[in-house]
Amino acid sequence: MGRIMILDLIRLLLFPTLMVFAACSDLLTMTISNRVSLLLIAGFFVLAIASGMGLTEIGWHIAAGATVLAIAFTCFALGWIGGGDAKMAAATALWLGFDFLMPYLATAAVFGGILTVVLLAFRHFPLPYMFSGQAWLLRLHHRESGVPYGIALAAGALMIYPETPWIKAVDLGRFIAG
């Protein structure tokens, strides 16, 4: 397998896999491990350098991540979002850069609104007895627990990612043809 094909596989799989993992983790445990954000950051730098991204462009991606980190940690300090959500949003912004930051944030906000409404409705009704032994469902159903916003952040990222240069650079024909 050639170097280009390995880079394409990383472009296709790393970011989406980490997003899905973060969403599932947040759903089941209401936490997003620091490892997810660290893997996103490390993956970005490895892929950016291996893909030949220039230092100026890398710098702009870092600026996008740092901007989101500052805003997200302010929201965390105010108790509006969790720390894992803040770190994940910043690491996602690092991957997307300023070019895709606003569409990502808008898409994640829409998913977050839908998730919140669905969760509030879910919490309004009693949990069926057959699900009462599931700790993660009990936690999710509890009216005082928060919203696993990592789900919305991941969904927003997965909607925007196919439009980014990361995926546009992939020769999908190579995978289909052989």
Stockholm file with secondary structure:
# STOCKHOLM 1.0

chainA/1-178         MGRIMILDLIRLLLFPTLMVFAACSDLLTMTISNRVSLLLIAGFFVLAIASGMGLTEIGWHIAAGATVLAIAFTCFALGWIGGGDAKMAAATALWLGFDFLMPYLATAAVFGGILTVVLLAFRHFPLPYMFSGQAWLLRLHHRESGVPYGIALAAGALMIYPETPWIKAVDLGRFIAG
#=GR chainA/1-178 SS CCHHHHHHHHHHHHHHHHHHHHHHHHHHHSCCCHHHHHHHHHHHHHHHHHTTCCHHHHHHHHHHHHHHHHHHHHHHHTTSSCHHHHHHHHHHHHHHHHHHHHHHHHHHHHHHHHHHHHHHHHHHSCCCGGGTTCHHHHHHHCTTSCCCTHHHHHHHHHHHGGGSHHHHTCCHHHHHHC
#=GC SS_cons         CCHHHHHHHHHHHHHHHHHHHHHHHHHHHSCCCHHHHHHHHHHHHHHHHHTTCCHHHHHHHHHHHHHHHHHHHHHHHTTSSCHHHHHHHHHHHHHHHHHHHHHHHHHHHHHHHHHHHHHHHHHHSCCCGGGTTCHHHHHHHCTTSCCCTHHHHHHHHHHHGGGSHHHHTCCHHHHHHC
//
